[in-house]
Amino acid sequence: MTVTTRSGLAGARLVLPGEVLVAGRIVVEGDRIAAVTHGPAEPGDLDLTGHTVVPGFVDLHVHGGGGASYTSGIAEEALHAARTHLEHGTTTTVASTVTGEIDDLARQAAVLSELAEDGILAGIHFEGPFISPGRCGAHRPDLLRDPDPALVRTLLDAARGHARMLTLAPELPGGLHSIRMLTDLGVIAAIGHTDSDYPTTLEAIDAGATVATHLFNAMPGIAHRTPGPIIALLEDERVTVELINDGVHLHPSVLDLAHRTAGPSRVALITDAMAAAAMGDGRYPLGPLHVHVTNGIAMLPDGSSIAGSTLTLDTAFKRSVTVNGLTLHQTVEALSTTPARLLGLADSIGTLETGKLADLAVLDSTTHDLVAVMRRGHWITGAEHFPAVRSDDHRPPAARMKPSR
């Protein structure tokens, strides 16, 4: 006989679709949210006064963390990377690869697909090798390939149904054909690492591309006579734009511009993190390349390109609120709701609603620092910060304790 656990979380500010509920209460049964109310705390509830509860973060684009990489082809490394980002609030992860030999990428996909089958990952994002040599960034130029549909299909088959997204440059031979094939197969076609012009980008969107891979980075900038891909991607309502809010990849004013232009429902904040995320400076792998991290900035050894990031999404959340001035709703939409919807998972994650998975991030309401994480009803970290409500204490939560720090 299976026993379903039930617990209450009371006194926190809850960021819900359409409203912020002050001193709300969440009831968790098993792996699901059983109720979201404004009622008083009950004995045995955990007292979250002084905290804000938001949906767990959803990262569409991450290569590793905690010293481990999704490109290693080793399940233990992938598990460690996923756990690292989970402890920073990312409860749903799409693991990203880096340009490599087709056979090597297929082997990596086989390992990552097993973790997807186990519910550790939400799928696989192939970034490269079907990208522009002129915009390859931290991808080895000698390993790049034109997006021949047969090669693209080889990677999709290796992922055994767990390929969620593939980034390509649509101007390359086979690019538009591959976008149509990806769309027909239910895989997100993303435009990135591209030298595409404005008309070709529009053609790619019409063919089915729906994501801009780390907008602004690894693509031509905006020019007033040759607007390039950025304007096409920003202005089309069918496209979700990835943005990296680490203060390195984008100036805050550029992120603000993209957010105002695309609107909250079309922005997905990502990490693009590599193995150095949540680690110190040093030398780390990124696919077949090595990256030097200094002062938290990942660069190729020759300094020619940024090489992913060391970002975690809890930091992106804090920056979005404190630096960019986004509201809690706008930030939750960019970190949880929009990417969940893009992945087709909006019925189970992305918002705090009854019946959805109990994937939660708990933040200090004053500093916006991450305090605790719950995934599928299980505390991953931080539960020790919250005292239980006693049966003899009927005061409201705010009167019982000061905010935790």
C-alpha positions, -999 to +999 in steps of 0.1 A: +000+000+000+014+034-010+011+062+016+008+097+001+025+124+022+007+157+029+023+189+041+014+226+043+036+256+037+021+288+052+028+325+056+048+331+024+041+355-004+029+334-034+035+345-070+004+331-087-009+336-123-024+371-122-018+379-086+006+379-057-010+363-026+003+377+007+005+352+035-008+324+014-007+286+020+002+258-003-007+222+005+015+195-011+003+159-015+028+135-028+044+151-058+016+176-065+002+209-053-031+199-037-043+234-028-033+271-030-053+292-005-053+324+016-063+305+047-045+305+081-017+281+090-025+248+105-006+228+131+024+211+115+026+235+086+061+249+078+062+286+085+075+305+055+069+340+068+093+365+052+097+344+021+084+344-015+074+311-032+077+309-070+075+280-095+107+260-099+128+274-127+129+259-162+163+261-181+160+255-218+197+258-225+225+246-201+257+226-208+268+217-173+276+229-138+293+220-106+324+210-125+305+185-146+293+186-182+264+171-202+288+167-231+310+141-213+289+111-222+291+100-186+258+096-167+273+104-133+286+137-146+252+146-161+235+137-128+260+159-109+254+189-133+216+185-130+218+183-092+240+214-091+214+235-110+185+219-090+201+232-058+200+266-074+162+264-082+162+248-116+136+220-112+133+213-150+164+210-172+169+206-209+205+194-213+225+211-241+252+195-262+281+213-280+294+208-315+313+175-319+316+145-343+282+132-352+290+098-336+301+114-304+270+135-302+249+104-308+266+086-279+260+116-256+224+117-267+220+080-258+232+087-222+211+118-218+180+101-231+183+075-203+182+103-178+152+119-195+135+085-193+142+085-156+127+120-152+160+136-143+161+157-175+133+172-196+151+164-228+180+173-250+190+204-269+215+200-297+235+232-301+256+226-332+272+213-353+248+228-378+259+264-373+278+291-391+316+290-392+316+328-389+295+327-357+307+295-341+319+311-308+330+283-285+323+255-311+352+239-330+351+252-366+365+220-380+336+200-366+308+221-381+285+206-406+258+219-429+223+210-416+217+181-440+183+166-429+198+131-429+225+141-403+199+160-383+177+129-382+207+108-370+209+129-339+172+129-333+171+091-336+199+088-311+179+109-286+151+082-288+122+107-287+139+130-261+152+157-285+134+189-275+153+215-295+180+218-321+198+251-329+209+257-365+219+285-389+190+286-415+212+302-442+233+271-445+225+244-472+197+222-459+188+247-431+152+255-442+145+219-451+158+207-417+136+233-399+105+220-417+115+184-408+121+193-371+087+211-370+069+181-385+086+158-359+076+181-330+111+192-322+117+229-316+138+245-343+160+273-330+179+299-349+213+307-335+250+309-342+240+324-376+249+349-402+214+349-416+200+381-431+165+395-423+146+379-453+162+345-447+153+347-410+117+355-418+117+325-442+130+303-414+103+314-390+077+307-417+092+273-421+086+266-384+115+280-363+102+293-329+132+300-308+161+325-309+191+309-293+207+334-269+195+364-288+221+390-297+250+366-291+266+347-320+247+366-347+250+399-366+242+430-347+214+454-357+223+478-386+198+504-398+199+493-434+206+456-428+185+447-398+197+411-398+182+383-377+177+401-344+149+424-356+132+395-374+133+374-343+122+401-319+092+413-340+076+380-348+051+368-322+058+332-331+093+334-317+105+329-281+138+347-274+164+333-251+183+358-230+213+353-207+210+377-177+245+374-162+257+409-168+283+396-192+265+384-223+241+414-224+241+449-211+211+454-188+196+480-212+198+455-241+179+429-220+153+456-211+149+465-248+144+429-258+119+423-229+099+454-239+099+446-276+091+409-273+069+411-242+069+389-211+053+359-228+080+356-254+112+359-232+129+328-217+158+335-194+185+308-198+219+301-183+239+287-212+260+275-183+290+253-187+308+231-161+321+261-142+286+272-130+285+272-092+323+267-091+354+289-089+378+302-115+399+278-134+401+256-165+370+236-175+358+215-205+331+226-229+326+197-253+359+191-271+373+225-261+387+239-229+376+271-213+393+295-189+372+311-162+384+343-146+363+364-123+334+342-132+336+349-169+342+319-192+363+326-223+382+306-249+419+305-240+428+330-268+402+354-255+384+354-289+349+345-276+328+341-245+324+304-239+290+298-222+284+312-187+288+304-151+253+315-144+226+298-123+190+308-126+186+319-090+211+346-098+192+354-130+161+358-110+177+382-085+193+403-113+160+405-132+143+420-102+171+441-086+190+453-117+164+453-145+135+462-124+112+434-137+082+426-115+079+393-098+053+382-123+075+392-153+105+374-138+085+342-130+071+342-166+106+344-181+121+318-158+093+293-155+060+299-173+072+307-208+098+280-210+074+255-196+048+264-222+074+263-250+083+227-240+046+217-239+047+211-202+024+239-190-001+214-177+023+202-151+049+229-144+056+266-147+030+281-124+018+276-088-016+260-093-036+231-079-028+198-096+006+208-109+039+193-098+051+206-065+082+222-080+090+253-059+117+278-053+116+297-020+133+331-019+140+357+008+114+384+002+138+412+009+170+401-008+155+378-034+182+352-026+173+316-029+166+299+004+151+265-004+141+242-033+114+216-036+111+192-066+080+170-070+071+173-034+106+165-020+128+192-003+161+193-021+176+220+001+167+245+027+138+230+046+157+234+078+151+272+076+114+268+084+099+260+118+067+240+121+036+257+134+027+243+168-008+233+177-009+257+206+001+287+185-029+303+167-013+336+159-008+345+122+026+335+108+039+371+106+035+374+144+054+342+151+088+348+136+110+372+119+120+366+082+148+341+078+181+352+064 
